[in-house]
Amino acid sequence: MQPVVLVTGAAKGIGFGIAKRFLASGAFVALNDQTLELVQSALEELSPAHHGQAIGCAADVSDALQVGAMVNQVIQSWGRIDILINNAGIYPSHAFLEMSETDWTRVMDVNAKGVFLVSQAVAREMVERGKGGQIINISSGSYLSARVGAAHYCASKAAGIMLTKVIAMELAPYHIRVNAIAPGLILVDDMALNPQYIESTVRQTPAGRVGTPEDIAEVVFRVAQIESDYLTGAVIAVDGGLALGRYGIPMS
C-alpha cells in the first residue's frame, strides 16, 4: 500500500522537491501552501502522470482552524495520513535593534507554532487510527548556529528542534516516529541573498557548494523508508559538513 504524505510549504523550493520525490515513488501526496494560487501553480508543474496522486491544500499553518480543515481534506481524500513533512517556513532578515514585534511574531507563528499545530492535528488522527506514522520536521542549521539578522528565525528553528524531541517522546508509545532534518544553505528560486553571504558559507562548507532542494528531498525520502522505531527524536544535518566546525583555516 502506497503511503499518504502531507507536505506543508510545498508550492516551491524544498517542499516542492520533497513532494516530487514522494510522488516519483508512487506515494499519494497532499501539497500544502498558504494560498490556492500557489497550490494550483505547484500542481500544474507536476507531471501529468502524477495528477491522480496529488491534491492541493491551501492553509495557513499558523491558523488552527485552517490546519484542521486541511487535515480533514486529506483524510476525506485518502482516509489517512501516514507521513507528515513539516516544511512550511519563512526566513526574512531583520537587524535585532530594528526588528518589530510583528516581524518576530510572524516568524515564530509560521516556523514554530505551525509545526505544533499541524503535528498535533495529524498526530491525533494517527493515534486514533492506531497504525503509527511518521513526522519529519524540516529545521535548519540555524537552530544551532546563530547568524546576524536572524534572531527570530534562529529562535524559531531552535524551538522546532526541542518540539521535535518532546513529541518524539510522547508519541513513541503510539509507534509514531518524529525526526528533524537540519539543512545547510539551500538555494531556491525566490531566495534573495547577499552574494558575499553565499560565498562565505561555501568557503566554510567541506562539500564546497550550496545545497539543492533535491539534496534535502532525497534524505527525507530515505528517512521515511526506515521502518525501525529506534530512529526517533533525531536531528540529521544535511549541510555538506557545514556544522562540523571551522573549515578552511590553516592547520593549527
C-alpha positions as CSV (number, residue, x, y, z in Angstrom):
1,M,0.0,0.0,0.0
2,Q,1.4,3.4,-1.0
3,P,1.8,5.9,1.8
4,V,-0.2,9.1,2.1
5,V,2.1,12.1,2.6
6,L,1.2,15.6,3.6
7,V,3.9,18.2,2.8
8,T,3.5,21.8,4.1
9,G,5.0,24.7,2.3
10,A,5.1,22.5,-0.8
11,A,4.4,25.0,-3.6
12,K,8.1,25.6,-4.3
13,G,11.6,25.1,-3.1
14,I,12.4,22.3,-0.6
15,G,8.8,21.4,-0.1
16,F,8.1,21.0,-3.8
17,G,11.2,18.9,-4.2
18,I,10.1,16.7,-1.3
19,A,6.6,16.3,-2.8
20,K,8.0,15.4,-6.2
21,R,10.3,12.8,-4.7
22,F,7.5,11.0,-2.9
23,L,5.3,11.2,-6.0
24,A,8.0,9.6,-8.0
25,S,7.9,6.6,-5.6
26,G,4.2,6.2,-6.1
27,A,3.0,7.8,-2.9
28,F,-0.1,9.9,-2.6
29,V,0.9,13.4,-1.7
30,A,-1.1,16.4,-0.4
31,L,0.7,19.7,-1.2
32,N,0.0,22.5,1.2
33,D,0.8,26.2,0.8
34,Q,-0.7,29.4,2.1
35,T,-2.9,30.3,-0.9
36,L,-4.9,28.4,-3.5
37,E,-3.0,30.2,-6.3
38,L,0.3,28.9,-5.0
39,V,-1.0,25.3,-4.6
40,Q,-2.6,25.3,-8.1
41,S,0.6,26.6,-9.6
42,A,2.6,23.7,-8.0
43,L,0.1,21.1,-9.1
44,E,0.3,22.4,-12.7
45,E,4.1,21.9,-12.6
46,L,3.8,18.3,-11.8
47,S,4.0,15.6,-14.5
48,P,0.5,14.6,-15.8
49,A,1.4,11.1,-14.6
50,H,1.2,12.3,-11.1
51,H,-2.0,14.3,-11.2
52,G,-4.1,11.4,-9.8
53,Q,-1.7,11.0,-6.9
54,A,-1.6,14.7,-5.8
55,I,-4.1,17.1,-4.2
56,G,-3.6,20.7,-3.1
57,C,-4.5,22.0,0.3
58,A,-4.5,25.8,0.8
59,A,-4.0,26.7,4.5
60,D,-2.0,29.0,6.8
61,V,-0.2,26.6,9.1
62,S,-0.3,29.2,11.9
63,D,-4.1,29.1,11.9
64,A,-5.7,26.2,13.9
65,L,-9.0,26.3,12.0
66,Q,-7.3,26.2,8.6
67,V,-5.0,23.4,9.8
68,G,-7.9,21.4,10.9
69,A,-9.7,21.9,7.6
70,M,-6.5,20.9,5.7
71,V,-6.1,17.6,7.7
72,N,-9.8,16.8,7.2
73,Q,-9.4,17.3,3.5
74,V,-6.6,14.8,3.3
75,I,-8.4,12.3,5.4
76,Q,-11.6,12.7,3.3
77,S,-9.5,12.2,0.1
78,W,-7.4,9.1,1.1
79,G,-8.6,8.0,4.5
80,R,-5.4,8.6,6.4
81,I,-2.1,10.4,6.7
82,D,1.0,8.1,7.1
83,I,3.8,10.7,6.8
84,L,3.8,14.4,7.7
85,I,6.6,16.6,6.4
86,N,6.5,20.0,8.3
87,N,8.4,22.2,5.8
88,A,6.5,25.5,5.8
89,G,8.7,28.3,6.9
90,I,9.7,31.9,6.3
91,Y,13.2,33.3,6.5
92,P,13.3,37.1,6.5
93,S,16.3,39.1,7.7
94,H,15.9,41.9,10.3
95,A,18.5,43.6,12.4
96,F,17.7,42.9,16.1
97,L,17.5,46.6,17.0
98,E,15.1,47.4,14.2
99,M,13.0,44.2,14.5
100,S,9.4,44.9,15.1
101,E,7.1,42.8,17.2
102,T,5.2,41.9,14.1
103,D,8.4,40.7,12.4
104,W,9.1,38.5,15.4
105,T,5.6,37.1,15.8
106,R,5.1,36.2,12.2
107,V,8.3,34.1,12.0
108,M,7.5,32.4,15.3
109,D,3.9,31.8,14.2
110,V,4.8,30.0,11.0
111,N,8.1,28.3,11.9
112,A,7.3,27.2,15.4
113,K,3.6,27.4,16.1
114,G,2.9,26.0,12.6
115,V,4.9,22.9,13.4
116,F,3.0,22.5,16.7
117,L,-0.5,22.9,15.2
118,V,0.0,20.6,12.1
119,S,1.9,18.0,14.1
120,Q,-0.8,17.9,16.8
121,A,-3.7,17.7,14.3
122,V,-2.1,14.9,12.3
123,A,-0.8,13.0,15.3
124,R,-4.3,12.9,16.8
125,E,-5.5,11.2,13.5
126,M,-2.6,8.8,13.6
127,V,-3.3,7.9,17.2
128,E,-6.9,7.3,16.6
129,R,-6.2,5.1,13.6
130,G,-3.7,3.1,15.6
131,K,-1.3,2.2,12.8
132,G,1.6,4.5,13.8
133,G,3.2,7.0,11.4
134,Q,6.0,9.5,10.9
135,I,6.5,13.2,11.3
136,I,9.6,14.7,9.8
137,N,10.3,18.4,10.6
138,I,12.4,20.5,8.2
139,S,14.5,22.7,10.5
140,S,17.8,24.5,9.7
141,G,21.3,24.5,10.8
142,S,20.4,27.9,12.3
143,Y,18.9,26.1,15.3
144,L,22.5,25.5,16.4
145,S,24.5,28.3,14.7
146,A,23.5,31.9,15.2
147,R,23.7,34.4,12.4
148,V,23.3,38.2,12.2
149,G,19.9,39.4,11.2
150,A,18.1,36.2,12.2
151,A,17.2,36.4,15.8
152,H,13.6,35.4,15.1
153,Y,14.5,32.7,12.6
154,C,17.2,31.1,14.7
155,A,14.9,31.1,17.8
156,S,12.0,29.6,15.8
157,K,14.2,26.8,14.5
158,A,15.6,26.1,17.9
159,A,12.1,25.9,19.2
160,G,11.2,23.5,16.5
161,I,14.0,21.1,17.4
162,M,13.0,21.0,21.0
163,L,9.4,20.4,20.0
164,T,10.6,17.5,17.8
165,K,12.3,15.9,20.7
166,V,9.5,16.3,23.1
167,I,6.8,15.0,20.8
168,A,9.1,12.1,19.8
169,M,9.0,11.1,23.5
170,E,5.2,11.5,23.8
171,L,4.3,9.8,20.6
172,A,6.7,6.8,20.8
173,P,4.1,4.7,22.6
174,Y,1.8,5.1,19.6
175,H,4.5,4.0,17.2
176,I,4.8,7.4,15.7
177,R,8.4,8.4,14.9
178,V,9.4,12.1,14.9
179,N,12.6,13.3,13.5
180,A,14.1,16.5,12.1
181,I,16.3,17.4,9.1
182,A,18.6,20.4,9.5
183,P,19.6,21.7,6.1
184,G,22.5,23.9,5.4
185,L,22.3,26.7,2.8
186,I,19.8,25.6,0.2
187,L,19.3,28.0,-2.7
188,V,15.8,28.2,-4.2
189,D,14.4,30.3,-7.0
190,D,12.9,33.1,-4.9
191,M,15.7,33.5,-2.4
192,A,17.4,36.8,-2.5
193,L,20.7,36.5,-0.5
194,N,23.8,38.7,-0.2
195,P,26.4,37.1,-2.6
196,Q,29.1,37.6,0.0
197,Y,27.0,35.6,2.4
198,I,26.7,32.7,-0.1
199,E,30.4,32.9,-0.9
200,S,31.4,32.9,2.8
201,T,29.1,29.9,3.5
202,V,30.5,27.9,0.6
203,R,34.1,28.5,1.8
204,Q,33.1,27.1,5.2
205,T,31.4,24.0,3.7
206,P,33.6,20.9,3.2
207,A,31.4,19.8,0.3
208,G,32.3,23.1,-1.4
209,R,28.8,24.1,-2.7
210,V,25.4,25.2,-1.6
211,G,22.6,22.6,-1.4
212,T,19.6,22.0,-3.6
213,P,16.0,21.0,-2.8
214,E,16.8,17.6,-4.2
215,D,19.6,17.1,-1.7
216,I,17.1,17.5,1.2
217,A,14.2,15.6,-0.6
218,E,16.4,12.5,-1.0
219,V,17.3,12.4,2.6
220,V,13.7,13.0,3.8
221,F,12.6,10.2,1.5
222,R,15.2,7.8,2.8
223,V,14.5,8.6,6.4
224,A,10.8,7.9,5.7
225,Q,11.7,4.4,4.3
226,I,13.4,3.3,7.6
227,E,10.9,1.1,9.4
228,S,12.8,0.8,12.7
229,D,11.1,2.6,15.6
230,Y,14.6,3.1,17.1
231,L,15.2,6.1,14.9
232,T,13.2,8.9,16.6
233,G,13.9,12.2,18.1
234,A,17.0,12.6,15.8
235,V,18.3,15.7,14.2
236,I,20.0,14.9,10.9
237,A,22.3,17.6,9.4
238,V,22.2,17.8,5.6
239,D,24.6,20.6,5.1
240,G,27.7,19.5,3.2
241,G,29.6,19.4,6.5
242,L,29.0,23.0,7.5
243,A,28.0,22.1,11.0
244,L,31.2,20.2,11.7
245,G,33.2,23.3,12.7
246,R,35.6,25.8,11.3
247,Y,36.6,24.6,7.8
248,G,39.2,26.1,5.6
249,I,41.5,27.6,8.2
250,P,45.2,26.5,8.3
251,M,46.4,23.6,10.3
252,S,46.9,24.6,13.9
